[in-house]
Amino acid sequence: MDCLFCKIINGEVPAQVVYEDKSVLAFLDLFPSNPGHVLVVPKKHCENLLDASGEDLRSLISVIPKIATAALKSVECEGFNLAVNNGQVAGQVIPHLHFHIVPRIEGDGHELFHGTRAKVEDLEEIKEKLRRNLSA
């Protein structure tokens, strides 16, 4: 397999590993948004969040608070973002599921999720579509 994260997991490519257990590996991002930017990946290859098993997701989510707390203490930041880029159009560069833990500091210049105010009618229409798809 030609997956960079699988190569890191298998020890074929070096990484700054900060956490490891039987199903999860966490390491520093080589292109960090801020100091302490950590990637948390399942050891079992899955391309994105929709391909992951419930067991893999539980393993990932269960260790994220521990890693995020360590990141907060290590780089003395005031908060963090937890993000998953799912698909190329969403910014996913490596086709292996990974969570980003990005420490945040006041005034760091990173802007996330600043959209324009939606119309109530548009929200209601989307809500109904989501509910239909969730119950299908």
Secondary structure, 3 states (H helix, E strand, C coil): CCCHHHHHHCCCCCCCEEEECCCEEEEECCCCCCCCCEEEEECCCCCCHHHCCHHHHHHHHHHHHHHHHHHHHHHCCCEEEEECCCCHHHCCCCCCCCEEEEEECCCCCCCCCCCCCCCHHHHHHHHHHHHHHHHC
